[in-house]
Amino acid sequence: MPYGFDFRKPVGRLEEAIRVIKLLWGSDGPVDFDGEFYRLEHARLDTESYDGVPPPIWLGAAGPRMLEIAGRHADGWWPNGAYTPEDYAAKLQVVRDSAEKAGRDPMAVVPAVTQICLIGDDDEIDEMLEAPLVKAIILMVTAQDLATFGYQHPMGPGWRGVMDFDPVKLSREKMLAFCDDVDTQAIRDVFPCGTPQQVARKVKGFCDAGMRVFKLMEYGAMGGLRFGATSAAKVRETEDEVLKLVGDG
């Protein structure tokens, strides 16, 4: 890592950190803890929880171990890498199965999604997809996930998405070459693109798969000031359309 952080065993480190956090939240006095990654000696957490209730824990998870940890410990789940309703439903089932095995109510884990999208008519979408920052959406997608849609990742078969965001390695020259190599049809296939009504119908698919909280990340605003000026209004219109489609559900 360019900043010197120890990134060994990140999943195990995260789960132990959650154990430590919950231990401190639930203890009235000094806490001792001797784990693989963390060690406490007579540690105290004197800040009281608001109204006696600790903050909810939300986890971003997509891999098998992380999904199981979300089921054991999390109050809410944000996936990173569930690009179809079918994949979302399968990952959510892993979370719920894990929660049940841990003696928790599997329905108590709130399923959410942050949905990257491009909102506009056909001509607007075409123009957005020419912008380098819009093309950069593909950098968030792993080579493995992109392959499920039938595309080779411009950054190579080992690209791990946000895990590989290293400003030292992602030079200006490499990014310019990346923009030349991106097949913008891949963006259309992976992410919802279209009018508010079209995007809302795709988001509705995730609602049907179990999603209960959604956030739209409208990337068309990265295409220039003209698109940025109308992005918020398009998001609100799309949200209204989603709520119409799901009704009281």
C-alpha positions in Angstrom: 0.0 0.0 0.0 1.4 3.5 -0.9 0.7 4.8 2.6 2.3 2.0 4.5 -0.9 0.5 6.0 -0.7 -3.2 6.8 -3.2 -4.9 4.5 -2.5 -8.5 5.4 -5.6 -10.6 6.3 -8.0 -7.7 5.8 -11.1 -9.9 6.3 -9.9 -11.4 9.6 -8.7 -8.0 10.8 -12.2 -6.5 10.1 -14.1 -9.2 12.0 -11.8 -8.9 15.0 -12.3 -5.1 14.9 -16.0 -5.6 15.0 -15.6 -7.9 18.0 -13.5 -5.3 19.8 -16.0 -2.5 19.0 -19.0 -4.5 20.3 -17.1 -5.6 23.4 -16.4 -1.9 24.2 -19.9 -0.9 23.5 -21.3 -3.6 25.8 -18.9 -3.2 28.7 -19.4 -1.0 31.8 -15.8 -1.2 33.0 -12.2 -1.7 31.7 -11.8 -4.3 28.9 -9.0 -6.7 28.3 -8.7 -8.3 24.9 -5.8 -10.3 23.3 -6.5 -11.1 19.7 -4.6 -11.8 16.6 -4.6 -8.1 15.5 -5.7 -6.1 18.5 -4.8 -6.0 22.2 -6.5 -4.0 24.9 -5.3 -3.6 28.5 -7.9 -2.1 30.8 -9.4 -0.1 27.9 -12.5 2.0 28.5 -15.1 3.6 26.3 -16.6 6.3 28.4 -18.6 7.9 25.6 -22.2 6.8 26.2 -24.4 5.6 23.3 -27.1 8.0 22.2 -30.3 6.9 24.1 -28.5 3.8 25.2 -28.4 2.3 21.7 -25.1 1.8 19.9 -24.7 2.9 16.3 -25.7 0.3 13.7 -22.9 -1.5 11.9 -23.2 -1.5 8.1 -20.8 -3.6 6.0 -19.8 -3.5 2.4 -19.4 -7.2 1.4 -19.3 -9.3 -1.8 -17.0 -12.2 -1.2 -18.1 -15.4 0.6 -16.3 -14.7 3.9 -17.4 -11.1 4.0 -21.0 -12.0 3.3 -20.9 -14.5 6.2 -19.4 -11.8 8.5 -22.2 -9.4 7.5 -24.7 -12.0 8.5 -23.0 -12.6 11.8 -22.4 -9.0 12.8 -24.0 -6.4 10.6 -27.2 -4.4 10.9 -27.1 -3.4 7.2 -25.4 -4.8 4.1 -24.1 -2.8 1.1 -22.8 -5.1 -1.7 -19.8 -4.3 -3.8 -20.0 -6.2 -7.0 -23.7 -7.4 -7.3 -24.5 -6.1 -10.8 -27.6 -8.1 -11.5 -30.7 -8.8 -9.4 -30.0 -12.6 -9.6 -26.5 -12.1 -8.2 -27.8 -9.7 -5.5 -30.4 -12.3 -4.4 -27.8 -15.0 -4.2 -25.4 -12.9 -2.1 -28.3 -11.7 0.2 -29.2 -15.4 0.8 -25.6 -16.0 2.0 -26.0 -13.1 4.4 -29.3 -14.3 5.7 -28.2 -17.9 6.1 -25.2 -16.8 8.1 -27.3 -14.6 10.3 -29.6 -17.6 11.0 -26.7 -19.8 11.9 -25.5 -17.2 14.3 -28.9 -17.2 16.1 -29.9 -13.8 14.6 -33.1 -12.8 12.9 -32.0 -13.1 9.2 -34.5 -10.4 8.2 -32.9 -7.9 10.7 -30.0 -7.2 8.3 -31.1 -4.4 6.1 -30.2 -5.1 2.4 -29.1 -2.0 0.5 -27.4 -1.1 -2.8 -25.5 1.9 -4.2 -26.5 1.8 -7.9 -24.2 3.5 -10.3 -26.2 4.7 -13.3 -26.3 7.2 -16.2 -29.6 9.0 -16.6 -30.5 10.8 -19.8 -31.9 10.2 -23.3 -30.0 8.3 -25.9 -28.0 11.3 -27.2 -27.1 12.4 -23.7 -25.9 8.9 -22.8 -23.8 8.8 -25.9 -22.1 12.1 -25.0 -21.6 11.1 -21.4 -19.8 7.9 -22.4 -17.2 9.8 -24.3 -16.0 11.6 -21.1 -12.9 10.1 -19.5 -14.3 10.3 -15.9 -17.4 8.4 -17.1 -15.3 5.7 -18.8 -13.5 5.4 -15.5 -16.5 3.6 -14.0 -15.1 0.4 -15.4 -12.1 0.8 -13.0 -14.5 0.0 -10.2 -15.4 -3.4 -11.7 -13.1 -6.4 -11.2 -11.9 -8.3 -14.2 -13.7 -11.3 -12.9 -17.1 -9.5 -12.7 -16.6 -7.8 -16.1 -15.9 -11.3 -17.6 -19.4 -12.4 -16.6 -20.8 -9.9 -19.0 -18.5 -11.1 -21.8 -15.8 -8.4 -21.7 -12.0 -8.4 -21.0 -11.0 -5.7 -18.6 -8.7 -3.0 -20.1 -6.5 -3.2 -17.0 -5.9 -6.9 -17.5 -7.3 -10.2 -16.1 -5.9 -9.6 -12.6 -7.6 -6.2 -12.0 -9.4 -6.2 -8.6 -11.4 -3.0 -8.9 -11.1 -0.4 -6.1 -8.5 -2.7 -4.4 -6.0 -1.7 -7.1 -6.5 2.0 -7.0 -2.9 3.0 -6.5 -1.9 6.5 -7.6 1.6 5.4 -8.2 0.7 2.7 -10.6 -2.2 4.5 -12.3 -0.1 7.0 -14.2 -1.5 9.6 -16.6 -0.2 7.6 -19.6 -1.8 4.4 -18.3 -5.1 6.1 -17.8 -5.1 7.7 -21.2 -4.5 4.2 -22.7 -7.3 2.8 -20.5 -9.7 5.4 -21.9 -8.8 4.4 -25.5 -9.3 0.7 -24.7 -12.7 0.9 -22.9 -15.6 -0.6 -24.7 -18.4 1.8 -23.6 -21.0 -0.9 -24.4 -19.7 -2.7 -21.3 -20.8 0.3 -19.2 -24.3 0.1 -20.8 -24.4 -3.7 -20.1 -23.2 -3.5 -16.5 -24.9 -0.4 -15.2 -28.4 1.0 -15.7 -28.4 3.6 -18.5 -31.3 5.5 -19.9 -34.2 7.7 -19.0 -35.5 7.9 -15.4 -38.2 5.4 -16.2 -35.7 3.0 -17.8 -33.3 3.2 -14.9 -36.1 2.9 -12.4 -37.3 -0.4 -14.0 -33.8 -1.9 -13.5 -33.6 -0.7 -9.9 -37.0 -2.3 -9.4 -35.3 -5.6 -10.2 -33.1 -5.3 -7.2 -36.1 -4.4 -5.0 -37.7 -7.7 -6.2 -34.4 -9.4 -5.2 -34.8 -8.2 -1.6 -33.1 -4.8 -1.6 -34.8 -2.3 0.8 -32.5 0.8 0.8 -31.0 2.2 -2.4 -28.8 5.1 -3.3 -28.4 6.3 -6.9 -24.8 7.3 -7.9 -25.5 9.2 -11.1 -22.2 9.2 -13.0 -23.4 11.2 -15.9 -22.6 14.3 -13.9 -18.9 13.4 -14.5 -19.5 14.1 -18.2 -19.3 17.8 -17.8 -21.0 20.9 -16.2 -24.1 20.6 -18.4 -24.8 17.1 -17.1 -23.8 18.0 -13.6 -26.4 20.8 -13.5 -29.3 18.4 -14.2 -28.0 15.3 -12.4 -29.8 15.9 -9.0 -33.1 16.5 -10.7 -32.8 13.4 -12.7 -32.0 11.3 -9.6 -35.0 12.7 -7.8 -37.2 11.8 -10.8 -35.8 8.3 -11.0 -36.3 7.8 -7.2 -39.9 8.8 -7.6 -40.3 6.4 -10.5 -38.8 3.6 -8.4 -41.3 4.3 -5.5 -44.2 4.2 -8.0 -43.1 0.8 -9.2 -42.7 -0.8 -5.8 -45.8 0.8 -4.4 -46.5 -0.1 -0.8 -43.8 -2.8 -0.9 
